[in-house]
Amino acid sequence: MHHLKWQYQPDRRSRNERITIANQQLVVGQLLDESPSRKSCLEEALAAGYKYSR
């Protein structure tokens, strides 16, 4: 949701959103490092997250 706001509402970007996005990217990266098999589900998870965030 934060990423969509960042992308489509550039005039409303905040430092807090940027930090949240960066932290979430780190968490996802760590999860994928710990369990590489999750990469096969990544596309489906991103699609579901996008649908939910919209």
N, C-alpha and C positions, 0 to 999 in steps of 0.2 A: 504494500500500500504506500509506504513512504517513497519507494522508487517511482511509482506511477505519479505521485504528487510532484516529485522532483522533476520528472520528465515533462509533465503537462501543465505545471503551474510555476514556471521559472520565476515569476515576479513574487512568489510567496515562499521562496526557498529560505530555509533557516539553517543555522549552524547545527542545531540539535538534530534536524533531519539528516544532515550530512554525516554526523557522527553515528546516528542510528543505522544508517545504510552501511557504513563502513564496518561497524561491529557485526551486523548481521552477515555481511559477506565473509568476515573472518570465521564466524561460527559455522557457516555452511562449508567453508573450505576445510575446517577442522573435522567436521563430520564426514566429509568425503575422504579425507586422509585416513581416518580411523576405520572406515568401512567403504572401500572402493566399489563394492557391489551396488551401493546406492546410486552410483552414477547412471545405471541403467534406468532408474526411476526418475531421474532429474527432470527430463522433459515433461513428463506427466505431472510432476509436482509443481513445476513452474506454470503450466497451463491451469491447473486447479487454483493456484495462488492468484494468478491474474484474474480468473473468473470471480473469485471471492473478493478480491480487492476492488474490482470495478463496482 
